[in-house]
């Protein structure tokens, strides 16, 4: 049973499919699926979003061409020294299937029928059966892959933070330079989570909530990595085994793995800071940006009007007080300089006296 609903305000379709599967031994297994997807372009806002979407794809294609040009100029070795180069490869890996799925979605007969009036009669209602379930499934696939593309695109934005300040550049490049070590660390973390997930599943099985099957056990261990652990239910099953597993897990993850990750980042940051790492192009861009910002601030200050909230007599009195204070400071500075000159003259006279005494004693000595 298929049912479709259209919301004209949001320009969105909702497809609901109910399936009743009659098994050979007489049982009936029901299932359902709900698909919500955006309709074809019908308004100004939809048109703007459509062109912005494809404009992002054109930008990504331009980045691909730029990376290919860099590799042809400097070679793959220097280009892949930074972790952001591998991030670009991962981004491009998801972009290609997303474009294929996007084209397949636009070429779908149901989408074409919704986008044109060929499938409608004089009343404006469609006269042929449209498979909204299949169209919604393709729409969900496109958005699933697009979610990874958006995630990697936001992470790529960190590469341009080096144009903000030298500290941000050093921090970001320290993370990018230890990409290989971080990859090994994440692989070790996956092994540890998988090992303890299986151990907890085999030890407690369906007796404790959260360890009913291997997948739920792995998800519980992943939650323990970032959340506060309620260990009372596990202790109620078997205190000895539960305590050993939990203490060993906390020792391996919280004590060893977390500190190892911090050491990797600190060592990379220290090495880059010791080597005085700096990108000359980024430095020039930062200098130019700071110069333009300072000029804009000066120009904005010149446009701001100056206001005076004191009367003329008060301004004259304030000017007289400042002038008297300045004259007093000048006089005190002159007196200090005069005193310093007298002291220096006295020292010079004393040195000359000592020198003459030494010469006189040397002349009176018998030869």
HELIX and SHEET records of a PDB file:
HELIX    1   1 UNK A   44  UNK A   74  1                                  31    
HELIX    2   2 UNK A   76  UNK A   79  1                                   4    
HELIX    3   3 UNK A   83  UNK A  106  1                                  24    
HELIX    4   4 UNK A  109  UNK A  115  1                                   7    
HELIX    5   5 UNK A  132  UNK A  156  1                                  25    
HELIX    6   6 UNK A  157  UNK A  163  5                                   7    
HELIX    7   7 UNK A  166  UNK A  177  1                                  12    
HELIX    8   8 UNK A  179  UNK A  204  1                                  26    
HELIX    9   9 UNK A  205  UNK A  207  5                                   3    
HELIX   10  10 UNK A  214  UNK A  226  1                                  13    
HELIX   11  11 UNK A  232  UNK A  237  1                                   6    
HELIX   12  12 UNK A  239  UNK A  250  1                                  12    
HELIX   13  13 UNK A  251  UNK A  257  3                                   7    
HELIX   14  14 UNK A  258  UNK A  274  1                                  17    
HELIX   15  15 UNK A  280  UNK A  303  1                                  24    
HELIX   16  16 UNK A  312  UNK A  364  1                                  53    
SHEET    1   A 3 UNK A   2  UNK A   7  0                                        
SHEET    2   A 3 UNK A  12  UNK A  22 -1                                        
SHEET    3   A 3 UNK A  28  UNK A  38 -1                                        
END                                                                             
